[in-house]
Amino acid sequence: MRIRDLERSLFERFPREDAESWDHVGLSVGMPDAEVAGICVALDATEANAREAARIGANVLLTHHPVYIKAPDAFAPASPERPVSSAAIFTAAQLGVSILSYHTNLDRSLEARKQLPSLLGLSPISSLEHPDDASAHGLGSLCEVSGALELGELAQSCAGAFGTAPRVWGAPRRSVERVAFLGGSLGSFGEDALAASVDVVITGEAGYHVCQDLSLRGLSVILLGHDRSEEPFIDILMDAAIDAGATPSAVRRISGAQQWWTVTDKELA
């Protein structure tokens, strides 16, 4: 299988037209006609991940986040004067590693809609973007909870399922019946969650004033951290690469170390 064949197969699964107009998806750097020798799958297209791919003999780095949204002015070795995407592209090209990314087009897939809720034992009824059309591709997931569940219990489940220390807006004893998920940044989708009568939205990140406003209007917010909320999408990309024809043993995962940390009372003791 050539790299261009892998790219085409993944676009059939995650259509380019489903990506946001500002997004950069597909091939960023590499040799389209080269045979796929191995694939490393990661959340981020970093210089370190390109080097890791080369180290284990893979010539494809397949990621969720693109290496850049806007191309840097130059591709050069790492320097504080340039964005990290500059060195990532330079190093990947130098090492013969092609970078393929599937971002907001993957976010709108039915697979992504199911992935995050499944970690908490929930099933989506629709996307958050198209709450009244279960068949439409759309961002986020809308779920209904069966049985009694409190916000504090849900937050604890999120901590275990996503391996993080969530920041929570809302009363811990609040009853939860309707939950929305949105990997990455919440953006303006808090308004969509309110319109869909959601009790709590689970997302990666959102601004202070946004969370404060939503909470006071009746929508609780659980913030997982951008990376923690989208790390599960690596599994989708791994399955997609194998379904495209890659040898399963040649598809390797690079799990991202958490790039930030939270001080706890235990650590302060």
C-alpha positions, 0 to 999 in steps of 0.5 A: 500500500502506498501512502497516497492509497492510505490517504485516499482510504482515510478520506473515504472514511473521514471525508475532506468536505466534513472538515472545517474550512480553516482546517488542514487535513490529509498529507502535510509532508512526505512521499505520496508514492512511497510504500507504507513501511509502518504507521505510528498513530498519535494525537499530535504531529510533533517533532518528538513523534516524528523521531519516534516513528523513524526510530521504530522504522515507521515512515508514516505519522498518522495524527488527529491534530494537524501539524499546523493550521497555518503554515509557518514562515520557514521549516527549520530546526527547533528554535524559540523564534519559530513555532514548533510546527516548523521543526516538526515538518523539517524533521519529518522530511529529513527522516523520511516520515510522512505526516497524515492528519484527520481532524475536524473531519474525524470529529464529525464521524459517527465513530467519534460520536460514539467513542467518548460516551462509550468510555462512560457506558453511554450511547449517543442519540445524535450529534450535538451539532444536529440534535434532531437528525441522528443520521447526520454527521456532526460535532459532539454527542448527545446522550441520555442517562438511565437511572439516577446520576449526580454531577459529582459521580459523573465527574469521578467517572470522567477522572477514571475514564480519561485519566485526568483531574477534571475541573467542574462547574456546577453543584456536585449533587445536581441530578444529571439526565442529559449529557453532551460530549465535545472533544477539544474546545467547547467554542460556541457549542455551549449554546447548542447544549443549552438549546438541547436541554442538556444538563452537563457538557463534557469537553476538553477546554473552555474559557472562564467567562464561558463556563461561568455564564453557562453554569449560571444559566443551568448548564454544568461543565466538566473540563478534561483538558484538550488532550485528554478529551481527544486521546481516545480518537487515536483508537479510531485512527488505528482501526481505520489504518488497519481497515485501509490495509495496513498490517496490524503489527505495523500500526503502533500507538504513541500515547501522549504524556500529559503535557500539564499537571494539577496540584493536589492536596496530597502533593502539597502535604 
